[in-house]
């Protein structure tokens, strides 16, 4: 049986660990909040606004991933290139796509995918994950984590 000193030491060490975890989770939460406040701010700039204003109404009525959707997206051309270069939650921002992203980037990307589904008449996050798994060469483990997250969000 542990001595009183051993129990006290264990309690102090456990509380220290819990404080560290709490502090790290707060850092992550703060960064996610900051990302939420700044998300896609580049769309309001001159390099993107006018082309997005023309394209967004077209995209809403198209099925994500369809050939028509891809063609409408291509019309964004330089605005989309600027957008990807300015926003690190897009795999296109990085030379090696998702492999170069952080966990924070991936969480923001996932939230962006969910919100994008809400803009489309036939938006479906599960289907978007399937499409994006192929599009961005997402491995099976991360794709399953995304699907698990959808299930948890639907509860």
C-alpha positions in Angstrom: 0.0 0.0 0.0 1.3 3.5 -0.9 2.5 5.7 1.9 0.9 9.0 2.7 3.9 10.8 1.1 3.6 8.7 -2.1 -0.1 9.5 -2.3 0.5 13.2 -1.8 3.2 13.2 -4.5 0.9 11.3 -6.9 -1.8 13.9 -6.3 0.5 16.8 -6.9 1.9 15.3 -10.1 -1.6 14.4 -11.3 -2.9 17.9 -10.7 0.2 19.4 -12.5 -0.5 17.1 -15.4 -4.2 18.1 -15.5 -3.2 21.8 -15.4 -0.8 21.3 -18.3 -3.5 19.5 -20.4 -6.0 22.2 -19.5 -3.6 25.0 -20.5 -2.8 23.2 -23.8 -6.5 22.7 -24.6 -7.1 26.4 -23.9 -4.3 27.3 -26.3 -5.9 25.2 -29.0 -9.4 26.5 -28.3 -8.1 30.1 -28.4 -6.5 29.5 -31.8 -9.7 27.9 -33.1 -11.7 31.0 -31.9 -9.1 33.3 -33.6 -9.4 31.3 -36.8 -13.2 31.5 -36.6 -13.0 35.3 -36.3 -10.6 35.6 -39.3 -11.9 32.8 -41.5 -11.9 33.6 -45.2 -11.4 37.3 -44.6 -9.6 37.4 -47.9 -12.9 37.0 -49.7 -13.7 40.6 -48.8 -10.6 42.0 -50.5 -10.3 43.3 -54.0 -8.5 40.2 -55.3 -11.5 38.0 -54.6 -14.7 39.8 -53.9 -15.9 40.6 -57.5 -15.2 37.1 -58.9 -16.8 35.5 -55.9 -19.9 37.7 -56.2 -20.4 36.4 -59.7 -19.7 32.7 -58.9 -21.4 32.1 -55.5 -25.0 32.2 -56.9 -24.0 29.6 -59.6 -22.2 27.3 -57.2 -25.1 27.1 -54.7 -27.3 25.3 -57.3 -24.6 22.8 -58.3 -23.7 19.5 -56.7 -20.3 19.6 -55.0 -17.7 17.7 -57.0 -19.8 17.5 -60.2 -18.3 18.5 -63.5 -20.5 21.6 -63.6 -19.3 22.5 -60.1 -15.7 22.1 -61.2 -16.3 24.3 -64.3 -17.9 27.0 -62.2 -15.0 26.9 -59.7 -12.5 27.2 -62.5 -14.2 30.5 -63.5 -12.9 31.9 -60.2 -9.3 31.5 -61.5 -7.1 34.1 -60.0 -9.5 34.8 -57.1 -9.4 31.1 -56.1 -5.6 31.0 -56.4 -5.4 34.1 -54.2 -7.8 32.6 -51.7 -5.9 29.3 -51.4 -2.6 31.2 -51.0 -4.1 33.4 -48.3 -5.9 30.7 -46.2 -4.0 27.8 -44.7 -7.1 25.7 -44.0 -7.1 24.8 -47.7 -4.9 21.9 -48.7 -4.1 23.8 -51.9 -2.2 26.3 -49.7 0.6 23.8 -49.2 3.0 22.1 -51.6 2.2 18.7 -50.1 -1.5 19.4 -49.3 -3.0 17.9 -46.2 0.4 16.4 -45.3 1.7 19.9 -44.6 -1.3 21.0 -42.5 -1.6 21.2 -38.7 -4.3 19.8 -36.6 -5.7 23.3 -36.3 -5.8 23.7 -40.1 -7.6 20.4 -40.4 -10.2 21.3 -37.8 -10.9 24.6 -39.6 -11.0 22.8 -43.0 -13.6 20.4 -41.6 -15.7 23.2 -40.2 -15.4 24.9 -43.6 -16.6 21.7 -45.4 -19.6 21.5 -43.1 -20.5 25.1 -43.6 -20.1 24.8 -47.4 -22.6 21.9 -47.4 -25.1 24.2 -45.7 -24.9 26.6 -48.7 -25.7 24.0 -51.3 -29.3 22.8 -52.0 -28.1 19.2 -52.0 -25.1 19.6 -49.5 -24.0 16.4 -47.8 -21.0 16.4 -45.5 -20.5 12.6 -45.7 -20.5 12.7 -49.5 -18.1 15.7 -49.4 -15.7 13.8 -47.3 -15.8 10.9 -49.8 -15.1 13.3 -52.7 -12.4 15.2 -50.8 -10.7 11.9 -49.7 -10.0 11.2 -53.3 -9.4 14.9 -54.3 -6.8 15.5 -51.6 -5.4 11.9 -51.2 -6.6 11.7 -47.6 -5.6 8.4 -46.0 -8.2 6.0 -44.7 -7.6 6.8 -41.0 -8.2 10.5 -41.3 -11.2 10.0 -43.6 -12.7 7.7 -40.9 -12.0 10.3 -38.2 -13.9 12.8 -40.3 -16.8 10.4 -40.7 -16.7 9.7 -36.9 -16.9 13.4 -36.3 -20.0 13.8 -38.5 -21.6 11.0 -36.5 -20.7 12.7 -33.2 -22.0 16.0 -34.5 -25.3 14.4 -35.6 -26.1 13.1 -32.1 
